[in-house]
Amino acid sequence: MTRDKSSPALLFRATGPLAPLQGWATWTIGLTGWRRYLYAVLMGAIAAAALPPVDLTPLLLVSFPSLIWLSDGITRRGAAFFLGWSFGFGFFVGGLYWIGAALFVDIDAFWWLMPFAVLGIPAALAILTGAALLAANEAKRWLHLSGTARVLMIAVAWCVAEWLRGHILTGFPWNLIGYAWSGAFPGSDPMLQITSVIGIYGLSLITVTAACLFARLGDFDRGRGWGGVAAVLLIAVPMAGGAARLNRAATDVLRGITIRLVQPSIPEALKNDPDAAADNLRRLLALSTAPTQAPLAAVVWPEAAAPPFLDRDDELRRTLALAMPSGALLMTGGVTTNVAPAKPTSIWNSLLVIGPSGEVIARYDKAHLVPFGEYVPLRKILPMRKITPGMMDFSAGPGPKTLSLPELPPVAPLICYEAIFPGAIVDAAQRPDWLLNITNDAWYGVTSGPFQHFAIARVRAAEEGLPLLRAANNGITGAIDPYGRVLSRLDLDAIGALDVPLPTALPPTLYSRFGDKGFAILLLIAAIVSLVLGYRGLRH
């Protein structure tokens, strides 16, 4: 079914259970002009509602079939690109609006960035979805793809665009479609298990393909029913396999190791206020020293919780170490600088591990920095300061690192949004026994951002087969087992501490060994199936 601006309206007569879908498809194909693109924006926003915290995963069965049918109504290259861009723009505005909330901490200085944060970033990211639909439309046109073949090609193009978004220009793999299974929708835990084999990009491919195949039920040819069957199987089979895996799974813990995760929920406006510094520290210490039912091996404070340059303040470190219960290690985020007594010339966003005597026994420097938040790209050209306080840009650390600590298993630290990068969180030469994600998240208030961030961290645990502990300043603090299941959590705006036993790690998963190779194989298979079906369609 195709229709462009000059085509006559499609007329149909259908009966039976599929008639409403066929009528919806025909109506969608018939949209022209600005109505077509406005509807695409709306469908993109609806797709974003499938992600946390809304978690209405079935909405993908509305949004992606609509994209398929809208694309059936165009023939021009420019229209194909703008249609994909419109859908992507709605998707990214709906899923990333919370970025603008960070500017309200210093709105007097950054008000002019608000349109860029709320509309400009989605507009830029949507270029990839526009290119994806253009590529799929060109393949359909040149190879004469129809039916299931054209559906599969759009799914392949979308997922290639997702992978590119996660890698080019430092990457931003936030809100991949596979994360529709990372929230509270029923069946999410079993479905997540497939990420231990093919990762989040592979789960995205399965999910997008299933959603796109649903569009076949709106077609009129005889093979449309098989598209619906295939869509159901693509979800049912990995979900059943995941359920069987979880049915055999036991969450074992390391005996004698309990870790306290502290969530102080200090408002971002007060975190860097000198007048509030003493009160902030008192809150952290009060939560750290509250009575406990089991000896603590470590106390974890969130990102940037410690006073700046704690690495240079021997006296304060000794004071903090003495305050920790039973000689527990203090693992805290903080801003560090080059070795004293030299004048500070570089700063890092770091995790410091403080021993019982106040010494720094381990340190990790954040490697994947946030553009404009922690540094300004092309600083010589762009006359602005970074959004976080201070004029000096942060420097990047060397990359994933495993810390060996006394009385604790080896750990891989992740600071803030480093947890969003699949396959780039663990030192392959020294596999850790657990992951530790410290973050702030107070920048974003009561928006979807902190919920999405926590859900994304869940998937890293499932992919790697490693437990993940997470301490947020004001976001979601929690303990996640190596299957991606949430064991305990503190919600947004809560002030408190979680004492959690450390779960044991699983053996290395297929994804931890081979990364995105499984996704690449599935992508190739889907593309080949599309081409074969297209060739068979030409012969008949």
C-alpha positions as CSV (number, residue, x, y, z in Angstrom):
1,M,0.0,0.0,0.0
2,T,1.5,3.3,-1.0
3,R,0.1,6.8,-1.3
4,D,1.7,10.2,-1.8
5,K,0.2,13.7,-2.0
6,S,-1.0,13.2,-5.5
7,S,-2.5,9.8,-5.1
8,P,-6.3,9.2,-4.8
9,A,-7.6,8.1,-1.4
10,L,-7.4,4.5,-0.7
11,L,-10.7,2.8,-0.5
12,F,-11.2,-0.6,1.2
13,R,-13.8,-3.0,2.3
14,A,-12.8,-5.4,5.1
15,T,-14.6,-7.6,7.5
16,G,-13.6,-9.8,10.4
17,P,-11.4,-9.2,13.5
18,L,-8.7,-7.4,11.5
19,A,-11.0,-4.8,10.0
20,P,-10.3,-2.1,12.6
21,L,-6.6,-2.5,12.2
22,Q,-6.9,-2.3,8.4
23,G,-9.0,0.8,8.7
24,W,-6.5,2.4,11.0
25,A,-3.7,1.5,8.6
26,T,-5.6,2.9,5.6
27,W,-6.4,6.1,7.5
28,T,-2.7,6.5,8.5
29,I,-1.4,5.9,5.0
30,G,-3.8,8.5,3.7
31,L,-2.5,11.3,5.9
32,T,-0.8,14.1,3.9
33,G,1.1,17.3,4.5
34,W,1.6,18.6,8.0
35,R,-0.9,16.1,9.4
36,R,1.4,13.3,8.5
37,Y,4.4,14.8,10.3
38,L,2.4,15.9,13.3
39,Y,1.0,12.4,13.7
40,A,4.6,11.1,13.5
41,V,5.7,13.4,16.3
42,L,2.8,12.2,18.4
43,M,3.6,8.5,17.7
44,G,7.2,9.1,18.7
45,A,6.1,10.6,22.0
46,I,3.9,7.6,22.5
47,A,6.8,5.3,22.0
48,A,8.7,7.2,24.7
49,A,5.9,6.3,27.1
50,A,6.8,2.7,26.7
51,L,10.0,3.4,28.7
52,P,10.4,4.0,32.5
53,P,8.8,5.5,34.5
54,V,5.6,5.2,32.5
55,D,6.4,1.6,31.5
56,L,3.5,1.1,29.0
57,T,5.5,-1.3,26.8
58,P,2.5,-2.3,24.6
59,L,2.4,1.3,23.3
60,L,5.2,0.2,21.0
61,L,2.4,-1.8,19.2
62,V,0.8,1.6,18.4
63,S,3.8,3.7,17.6
64,F,5.9,1.6,15.3
65,P,3.1,0.2,13.2
66,S,2.0,3.8,12.7
67,L,5.5,4.6,11.5
68,I,5.4,1.7,9.1
69,W,2.0,2.8,7.7
70,L,3.1,6.5,7.5
71,S,6.1,5.4,5.5
72,D,3.9,3.5,3.2
73,G,2.2,6.7,2.2
74,I,5.4,8.5,0.9
75,T,7.6,8.1,-2.1
76,R,9.9,11.1,-2.0
77,R,13.3,10.9,-0.3
78,G,12.9,14.2,1.5
79,A,9.5,13.1,2.9
80,A,11.0,9.8,4.1
81,F,13.8,11.6,6.0
82,F,11.5,14.2,7.5
83,L,9.0,11.5,8.5
84,G,11.7,9.6,10.4
85,W,13.0,12.9,11.9
86,S,9.5,13.8,13.1
87,F,9.0,10.5,14.8
88,G,12.4,10.7,16.4
89,F,11.9,14.3,17.5
90,G,8.7,13.3,19.3
91,F,10.4,10.3,20.9
92,F,13.4,12.2,22.1
93,V,11.4,15.2,23.4
94,G,9.1,12.8,25.3
95,G,12.0,10.8,26.7
96,L,14.7,13.5,27.3
97,Y,12.8,16.6,28.4
98,W,14.3,16.2,31.9
99,I,17.7,17.4,30.6
100,G,16.3,20.9,30.8
101,A,15.6,20.5,34.5
102,A,19.4,20.6,35.2
103,L,19.5,24.2,34.0
104,F,17.1,25.4,36.7
105,V,19.9,25.0,39.3
106,D,21.4,28.2,37.8
107,I,18.7,29.4,35.5
108,D,20.0,33.0,35.6
109,A,23.2,31.9,33.9
110,F,21.8,29.2,31.6
111,W,18.3,30.3,30.6
112,W,19.5,30.7,27.0
113,L,20.4,27.0,26.8
114,M,16.8,25.9,27.6
115,P,15.6,25.7,24.0
116,F,18.7,23.7,23.1
117,A,18.4,21.3,26.0
118,V,14.6,20.6,25.5
119,L,14.3,20.9,21.7
120,G,17.8,21.2,20.2
121,I,19.2,17.9,21.5
122,P,16.1,15.9,20.4
123,A,16.2,17.7,17.0
124,A,19.9,16.7,16.6
125,L,19.4,13.1,17.7
126,A,16.4,12.7,15.4
127,I,18.7,13.2,12.4
128,L,19.7,9.6,13.0
129,T,16.1,8.3,12.9
130,G,15.5,10.4,9.8
131,A,18.5,8.8,8.2
132,A,17.3,5.4,9.3
133,L,13.9,5.8,7.7
134,L,15.4,7.3,4.5
135,A,17.8,4.3,4.2
136,A,14.9,1.8,4.8
137,N,12.8,3.7,2.2
138,E,15.6,3.6,-0.4
139,A,16.1,-0.1,0.2
140,K,12.3,-0.7,-0.2
141,R,12.3,1.4,-3.4
142,W,15.3,-0.1,-5.1
143,L,14.8,-3.7,-4.0
144,H,11.0,-3.5,-4.4
145,L,10.4,-4.7,-0.8
146,S,6.9,-5.2,0.4
147,G,5.0,-7.0,3.1
148,T,7.2,-8.4,5.8
149,A,10.4,-7.5,3.9
150,R,9.8,-3.8,4.2
151,V,8.8,-4.1,7.9
152,L,12.1,-5.9,8.7
153,M,14.2,-3.4,6.8
154,I,12.7,-0.5,8.9
155,A,13.5,-2.5,12.1
156,V,17.1,-3.1,11.0
157,A,17.6,0.6,10.1
158,W,16.2,1.8,13.4
159,C,18.5,-0.5,15.4
160,V,21.6,0.5,13.3
161,A,20.7,4.1,14.2
162,E,20.5,3.2,17.9
163,W,23.9,1.6,17.8
164,L,25.4,4.6,16.0
165,R,23.8,7.0,18.6
166,G,25.5,5.0,21.3
167,H,29.0,5.4,19.7
168,I,29.5,8.5,17.6
169,L,30.5,11.8,19.2
170,T,31.2,10.1,22.6
171,G,27.9,8.3,22.4
172,F,24.5,8.8,24.1
173,P,22.8,5.3,24.3
174,W,20.0,6.6,26.6
175,N,16.4,5.3,26.1
176,L,17.2,2.6,23.6
177,I,13.9,0.8,22.7
178,G,15.1,-2.3,24.6
179,Y,14.8,-0.4,27.8
180,A,11.0,-0.7,27.5
181,W,11.7,-4.0,29.4
182,S,13.8,-2.4,32.2
183,G,10.9,-1.0,34.2
184,A,7.8,-2.4,36.0
185,F,5.9,-3.8,33.1
186,P,4.9,-7.4,33.7
187,G,7.3,-9.9,32.3
188,S,10.2,-7.4,32.3
189,D,12.5,-9.4,34.5
190,P,12.3,-12.6,32.3
191,M,12.7,-10.6,29.1
192,L,15.8,-8.8,30.5
193,Q,17.6,-12.2,30.7
194,I,18.3,-12.2,26.9
195,T,20.6,-9.2,27.4
196,S,23.1,-11.6,29.0
197,V,23.5,-13.1,25.5
198,I,22.9,-10.3,23.0
199,G,23.0,-7.1,25.2
200,I,20.6,-4.2,25.1
201,Y,21.0,-3.5,21.4
202,G,20.0,-7.1,20.7
203,L,16.9,-6.7,22.9
204,S,16.1,-3.5,21.1
205,L,16.2,-5.4,17.8
206,I,13.9,-8.1,19.0
207,T,11.5,-5.5,20.5
208,V,11.4,-3.2,17.5
209,T,11.1,-6.1,15.0
210,A,8.1,-7.5,17.0
211,A,6.4,-4.1,17.1
212,C,7.0,-3.5,13.4
213,L,5.7,-6.9,12.5
214,F,2.4,-6.0,14.2
215,A,1.9,-3.6,11.3
216,R,1.4,-6.6,9.0
217,L,-2.0,-7.2,10.6
218,G,-3.1,-3.9,9.0
219,D,-2.1,-5.1,5.5
220,F,-4.5,-6.8,3.0
221,D,-2.3,-9.6,1.6
222,R,-2.6,-13.2,2.5
223,G,0.7,-13.5,4.4
224,R,-0.2,-10.8,7.0
225,G,-1.2,-13.4,9.7
226,W,2.3,-14.8,9.8
227,G,3.6,-11.4,10.8
228,G,1.4,-11.4,13.9
229,V,2.5,-14.9,14.8
230,A,6.2,-14.0,14.3
231,A,5.7,-10.9,16.5
232,V,4.2,-13.0,19.3
233,L,7.0,-15.6,19.1
234,L,9.8,-12.9,19.1
235,I,8.5,-11.8,22.6
236,A,7.2,-15.1,23.9
237,V,10.2,-17.3,23.3
238,P,12.9,-15.1,25.0
239,M,10.4,-14.3,27.8
240,A,9.8,-18.0,28.4
241,G,13.5,-18.7,28.3
242,G,14.2,-15.9,30.8
243,A,11.4,-17.2,33.1
244,A,13.0,-20.6,33.1
245,R,16.4,-19.1,33.9
246,L,15.0,-17.1,36.8
247,N,13.1,-20.2,38.0
248,R,16.5,-21.9,38.5
249,A,18.2,-18.8,39.9
250,A,19.1,-18.2,43.5
251,T,20.4,-14.9,44.8
252,D,23.3,-16.0,46.9
253,V,25.2,-13.5,49.0
254,L,28.8,-13.3,50.3
255,R,28.7,-14.1,53.9
256,G,30.0,-11.5,56.3
257,I,29.9,-8.6,53.7
258,T,27.3,-5.9,54.3
259,I,27.6,-2.5,52.6
260,R,25.7,0.6,53.5
261,L,24.4,2.8,50.7
262,V,23.8,6.4,51.8
263,Q,21.2,8.6,50.0
264,P,21.3,12.1,51.7
265,S,18.9,13.8,49.1
266,I,20.7,17.1,49.4
267,P,19.2,19.6,47.0
268,E,21.5,20.6,44.1
269,A,21.3,24.3,45.0
270,L,22.8,23.4,48.5
271,K,25.4,20.9,47.4
272,N,27.9,23.6,46.5
273,D,26.7,26.3,48.9
274,P,29.6,27.1,51.4
275,D,27.1,28.0,54.0
276,A,25.4,24.6,53.8
277,A,28.6,22.5,53.7
278,A,28.7,21.7,57.4
279,D,25.1,20.7,57.5
280,N,25.5,18.5,54.4
281,L,28.4,16.7,56.0
282,R,26.5,16.2,59.2
283,R,23.7,14.6,57.3
284,L,26.0,12.2,55.6
285,L,27.7,11.3,58.8
286,A,24.4,10.8,60.7
287,L,23.2,8.4,58.0
288,S,26.6,6.6,57.9
289,T,26.7,6.1,61.7
290,A,23.1,5.0,62.3
291,P,22.8,1.6,64.2
292,T,23.2,-1.5,62.1
293,Q,22.2,-5.1,62.6
294,A,25.4,-6.4,60.9
295,P,29.0,-5.3,60.8
296,L,29.6,-3.0,57.8
297,A,32.5,-3.7,55.4
298,A,32.0,-0.3,53.7
299,V,29.9,2.8,53.6
300,V,29.2,4.3,50.2
301,W,28.5,8.0,49.6
302,P,27.2,9.2,46.2
303,E,28.9,11.2,43.5
304,A,30.6,14.4,44.6
305,A,29.3,13.9,48.2
306,A,32.7,14.6,49.9
307,P,34.0,18.1,50.3
308,P,36.1,19.1,47.3
309,F,39.8,18.1,47.2
310,L,39.4,15.5,50.0
311,D,42.5,13.9,48.5
312,R,44.5,16.8,49.8
313,D,42.9,17.1,53.3
314,D,44.7,14.5,55.5
315,E,43.0,15.8,58.7
316,L,39.4,15.6,57.3
317,R,40.0,12.1,55.9
318,R,41.2,10.9,59.3
319,T,38.1,12.4,60.9
320,L,35.8,10.8,58.5
321,A,37.5,7.4,58.8
322,L,37.2,7.5,62.6
323,A,33.5,8.3,62.3
324,M,32.8,5.2,60.2
325,P,31.2,2.3,62.1
326,S,33.6,-0.5,63.1
327,G,36.4,0.6,60.9
328,A,34.4,0.3,57.7
329,L,35.9,1.6,54.5
330,L,34.4,4.9,53.2
331,M,33.8,4.9,49.5
332,T,32.8,8.4,48.4
333,G,32.5,10.5,45.3
334,G,34.4,13.8,45.3
335,V,36.3,16.3,43.1
336,T,40.1,15.6,43.2
337,T,43.1,17.4,41.7
338,N,46.7,16.7,41.0
339,V,49.1,15.7,43.8
340,A,49.8,18.3,46.5
341,P,51.5,20.6,47.2
342,A,51.5,21.5,43.5
343,K,49.0,24.1,42.4
344,P,45.8,22.5,41.1
345,T,46.0,22.4,37.3
346,S,43.5,19.6,36.6
347,I,40.4,18.2,38.3
348,W,38.7,14.9,38.2
349,N,35.3,13.5,39.1
350,S,36.5,10.6,41.3
351,L,35.6,7.8,43.6
352,L,37.9,7.7,46.7
353,V,38.2,4.7,49.0
354,I,39.3,5.9,52.5
355,G,40.9,3.3,54.8
356,P,40.5,3.1,58.6
357,S,43.5,5.4,59.2
358,G,42.3,8.0,56.7
359,E,44.6,7.0,53.9
360,V,43.4,6.9,50.3
361,I,43.7,3.2,49.5
362,A,42.1,3.3,46.0
363,R,40.9,5.9,43.5
364,Y,38.9,5.8,40.3
365,D,38.6,8.8,38.0
366,K,35.5,9.1,35.8
367,A,36.5,8.4,32.2
368,H,33.2,9.1,30.3
369,L,32.5,12.8,30.9
370,V,29.2,14.6,30.2
371,P,29.6,17.1,27.3
372,F,28.7,20.6,28.5
373,G,28.0,19.3,32.0
374,E,31.6,18.4,33.0
375,Y,33.5,19.9,30.0
376,V,32.9,22.1,27.1
377,P,33.6,20.5,23.7
378,L,35.5,22.8,21.3
379,R,36.2,25.2,24.2
380,K,38.3,27.5,22.0
381,I,35.3,28.1,19.8
382,L,32.4,28.0,22.3
383,P,32.6,30.9,24.8
384,M,30.8,29.3,27.7
385,R,31.5,27.6,31.0
386,K,30.4,24.1,31.9
387,I,27.1,23.6,33.7
388,T,28.6,22.1,36.8
389,P,30.2,24.7,39.2
390,G,33.7,26.1,38.5
391,M,35.5,27.4,35.5
392,M,37.9,24.5,35.0
393,D,36.8,21.5,32.9
394,F,37.1,18.1,34.3
395,S,39.7,15.8,32.9
396,A,38.9,12.2,31.9
397,G,40.3,9.1,33.6
398,P,41.9,6.3,31.7
399,G,38.8,4.0,31.4
400,P,37.2,1.0,33.1
401,K,39.2,-0.1,36.2
402,T,38.9,-2.9,38.8
403,L,39.8,-1.9,42.3
404,S,41.2,-4.4,44.7
405,L,40.2,-3.6,48.2
406,P,40.9,-5.1,51.6
407,E,38.1,-7.2,53.0
408,L,36.0,-6.7,49.8
409,P,35.8,-8.5,46.5
410,P,37.2,-6.6,43.4
411,V,34.9,-3.9,42.2
412,A,34.4,-1.9,39.0
413,P,33.3,1.7,39.8
414,L,30.9,3.6,37.6
415,I,30.3,7.3,38.1
416,C,27.0,8.8,37.1
417,Y,26.1,8.2,33.5
418,E,29.0,5.9,32.8
419,A,26.5,3.2,33.6
420,I,24.6,3.9,30.3
421,F,27.4,2.5,28.1
422,P,26.9,-1.2,27.4
423,G,30.0,-3.3,27.0
424,A,32.2,-0.4,28.2
425,I,32.0,-0.7,32.0
426,V,34.4,-3.5,32.9
427,D,38.1,-4.0,32.5
428,A,38.2,-7.2,30.4
429,A,41.6,-8.1,31.7
430,Q,40.5,-8.1,35.3
431,R,36.8,-9.0,35.7
432,P,35.4,-7.6,38.9
433,D,33.0,-9.4,41.3
434,W,30.5,-6.5,41.5
435,L,29.7,-3.1,40.1
436,L,29.3,0.1,42.1
437,N,27.4,3.0,40.5
438,I,27.6,6.4,42.4
439,T,25.6,9.2,41.0
440,N,24.0,12.6,41.9
441,D,20.7,12.8,39.9
442,A,19.6,15.7,42.1
443,W,19.9,18.0,39.1
444,Y,16.7,16.5,37.5
445,G,14.1,16.8,40.3
446,V,10.9,14.8,40.0
447,T,11.2,14.0,36.3
448,S,11.6,10.7,34.4
449,G,15.4,11.1,34.3
450,P,16.3,9.5,37.6
451,F,13.9,6.6,37.0
452,Q,15.4,6.0,33.6
453,H,18.9,6.1,35.0
454,F,18.2,3.5,37.6
455,A,16.4,1.2,35.0
456,I,19.4,1.5,32.7
457,A,21.8,0.4,35.5
458,R,19.7,-2.7,36.0
459,V,20.4,-3.8,32.5
460,R,24.2,-3.5,32.9
461,A,24.0,-5.9,35.8
462,A,22.0,-8.4,33.7
463,E,24.3,-8.1,30.7
464,E,27.5,-8.7,32.7
465,G,26.1,-11.2,35.2
466,L,27.4,-9.0,38.0
467,P,25.6,-7.5,41.1
468,L,25.3,-3.8,41.1
469,L,25.0,-1.5,44.1
470,R,24.0,2.1,43.5
471,A,24.2,5.1,45.7
472,A,22.4,8.3,44.5
473,N,22.4,11.7,46.2
474,N,18.8,12.2,45.3
475,G,17.7,9.7,42.7
476,I,17.1,6.0,43.3
477,T,19.5,4.1,45.5
478,G,19.4,0.3,45.4
479,A,20.9,-3.2,45.2
480,I,20.5,-5.2,42.0
481,D,21.4,-8.9,41.6
482,P,23.3,-10.3,38.7
483,Y,20.1,-11.2,36.9
484,G,19.0,-7.5,36.9
485,R,16.4,-8.0,39.7
486,V,16.0,-5.2,42.2
487,L,16.6,-6.5,45.7
488,S,16.0,-3.3,47.7
489,R,15.8,0.4,46.9
490,L,15.3,3.9,48.3
491,D,13.0,6.0,46.1
492,L,13.4,9.6,44.8
493,D,13.4,12.2,47.5
494,A,14.0,9.6,50.3
495,I,16.6,10.4,52.9
496,G,18.1,7.2,54.3
497,A,20.6,4.4,54.1
498,L,20.3,0.8,52.9
499,D,22.4,-2.0,54.5
500,V,22.7,-4.6,51.8
501,P,24.5,-7.9,51.7
502,L,26.7,-8.3,48.6
503,P,25.3,-10.8,46.1
504,T,27.6,-13.2,44.4
505,A,28.6,-12.8,40.7
506,L,27.6,-15.2,38.0
507,P,30.2,-16.8,35.6
508,P,31.0,-14.5,32.7
509,T,28.0,-14.1,30.4
510,L,28.1,-14.5,26.6
511,Y,27.6,-10.8,26.4
512,S,30.5,-10.1,28.7
513,R,32.7,-12.3,26.5
514,F,31.6,-11.3,23.0
515,G,29.9,-7.9,23.4
516,D,27.7,-6.7,20.6
517,K,28.8,-9.5,18.2
518,G,25.5,-11.3,18.9
519,F,23.6,-8.2,18.1
520,A,25.5,-7.8,14.8
521,I,24.7,-11.4,13.9
522,L,21.0,-10.9,14.6
523,L,21.0,-7.7,12.6
524,L,22.6,-9.5,9.6
525,I,20.1,-12.3,9.8
526,A,17.2,-9.8,9.9
527,A,18.6,-8.0,6.9
528,I,19.1,-11.2,4.9
529,V,15.6,-12.4,5.7
530,S,14.3,-9.1,4.5
531,L,16.2,-9.4,1.2
532,V,15.2,-13.0,0.7
533,L,11.5,-12.2,1.3
534,G,11.8,-9.3,-1.1
535,Y,13.4,-11.5,-3.8
536,R,10.7,-14.1,-3.4
537,G,8.0,-11.4,-3.7
538,L,9.6,-10.3,-7.0
539,R,9.5,-13.8,-8.4
540,H,5.9,-14.2,-7.6
